[in-house]
């Protein structure tokens, strides 16, 4: 499942924690922790895409997940000093098309 993939981890209070951790690392300019968290997010997304079991859900959220991966990869590339790669990932994220599904 999507939540089982750890793309977003929930606490017992059902809050998503890693976005708060990413924000804190960013605000503290702790690039090592920020890189680690981004790498974990990217791995979780790749794992979800490889192992997803609900095709209907995957079809619906794939643009979001793909965009999230590209944005995380862009930030990681920038932190590593690879500006060209960061720009490429950012452009990929901007160019993802979504399908609006009706009820």
N, C-alpha and C positions, 0 to 999 in steps of 0.2 A: 504494500500500500504506500501511498504518498507519505504519510506520517511515519510509517515504519522505515522508510528510506533514510530518515534523519536529515532530509533537506531542511526541515524545520523541526527542531526538538521542542517538546512541550514539557513543562514542569508539572508537578501535581496540581498547581493552581491553574493549569491550562494556559499559561502564558508562554510565548515564544521567547527564549532567553538569548539565543545567539546573536540576534540583532542588537540587543542591549550590550552584549559583550563586544561586538564589532564597533559599536558607537563609542564605547568607553575606551577601547584601544586606540581608535582614531583620535578622540579628544585628548588623550594622554600622549599622543604621538609615539605610541609604542609599536613601532613597525614590525618587530619580531612577532609579537602576539597577533597583530593584525594579519600578517602574512600567514601565520599558522591557521587562524580562523578562516581566512579566505580559502586556503588549500583544503581544509576540512569541508567547507561548503561545496567547493567544486567537486571533490570526491564523492560527496553525498549525492549530488545531482547526477554525476556519471553513473553511480550505482543505481539510482532510481530509474534512469533512462534504460539501463541494461536489464534490470530485473523487474520492471513494472509488470503487474498482473492484471490490471483493469484497463483494457484498451480504450473504453469510452472516456474514462477519467484522463488517461494519458493524452488522448487526442485533444481534450478540452484544455488541459493545463500545459501541454508541451511548449507553446509559445512563451508562456510566463517562465517556465523552468529554463528554457534555452536562453532567454533574455537575461535571466538572473545569472546563469553561468557565464555568459559573455561579459556582463558588467563586473562580476567578481574577478574574472580573468583579466579584464582591463585594468582594474585597480591593482591587482597583483603584479601585472607587467610593469605598470608605472612605478610601483614601489621598488621593483627590481631594476629600474632604470632603462627599461626597454619601451621608449615612448612610441615608436612606430607600431609595435605589436599592441600596445595599449590602445592606440587610435583605431587599429583594425578591429579589435574586439568591440570597442565602443560603437563603431559603424555597424558591425554585425547586429549588435543589440538594438540599434535604432531601426534597422531594416527588417525586423521580424514582423511578419504579417499575422494578424489574429483573425479568427473566424468567430463571428458573433452567432451564438447558438440560440435558437428560440425554444420555447417550451413545447 
